[in-house]
């Protein structure tokens, strides 16, 4: 599996987990209904989800992660 594919899967999994958690919490503790609930969950999840990117280096293809809650860029 290529680095780009792994980075895409990591982005999808990270976003999906945060989206589901945020949607459940907003459904329980806020008065949002209708299409506002998933749209608000989407925006919050987009901001909070970690971002992964595959980069070709001299040593081969590596995956890097940037996240709001982690200082700097981490090699994954």
C-alpha positions in Angstrom: 0.0 0.0 0.0 1.4 3.4 -1.0 2.0 6.2 1.4 -0.6 8.4 -0.2 -3.2 5.7 0.3 -2.2 5.2 3.9 -2.4 8.9 4.5 -5.8 9.1 2.9 -7.1 6.2 5.1 -5.6 7.8 8.2 -7.3 11.1 7.4 -10.7 9.3 6.8 -10.5 7.2 10.0 -9.4 10.2 12.1 -12.2 12.4 10.7 -14.8 9.7 11.0 -14.1 8.9 14.6 -14.2 12.6 15.7 -17.3 13.2 13.5 -19.2 10.4 15.2 -18.2 11.4 18.7 -19.1 15.1 18.0 -22.4 14.2 16.4 -23.4 12.0 19.3 -22.4 14.7 21.9 -24.2 17.5 20.0 -27.3 15.3 19.7 -27.4 14.7 23.4 -26.4 18.1 24.7 -27.5 20.7 22.2 -30.8 21.7 20.7 -29.6 21.2 17.1 -32.0 19.3 14.8 -32.3 18.6 11.1 -29.4 19.3 8.8 -27.7 21.6 11.3 -26.6 18.7 13.4 -24.4 17.0 10.7 -23.2 20.3 9.3 -22.0 21.5 12.7 -20.4 18.1 13.3 -18.6 18.3 10.0 -17.2 21.7 10.6 -16.0 20.9 14.1 -14.5 17.5 13.0 -12.7 19.2 10.1 -11.0 21.6 12.5 -10.2 18.9 15.2 -9.2 16.0 13.0 -5.5 15.3 12.5 -4.1 15.9 9.1 -1.8 13.3 7.4 0.4 13.7 4.4 2.7 11.4 2.5 6.0 13.0 1.4 8.8 11.5 -0.7 12.2 11.9 0.9 15.6 10.6 0.2 14.9 7.7 2.5 11.7 6.8 0.8 8.1 7.8 1.3 7.1 8.9 4.8 3.9 10.0 6.4 3.7 13.1 8.5 1.0 14.2 10.9 -0.1 17.7 12.0 -2.7 18.0 14.7 -4.1 20.9 16.7 -3.3 19.1 20.0 0.2 18.1 19.2 3.0 20.7 18.9 4.8 20.6 15.6 4.8 18.0 12.8 5.3 14.4 13.7 6.6 11.6 11.6 4.1 8.7 11.6 
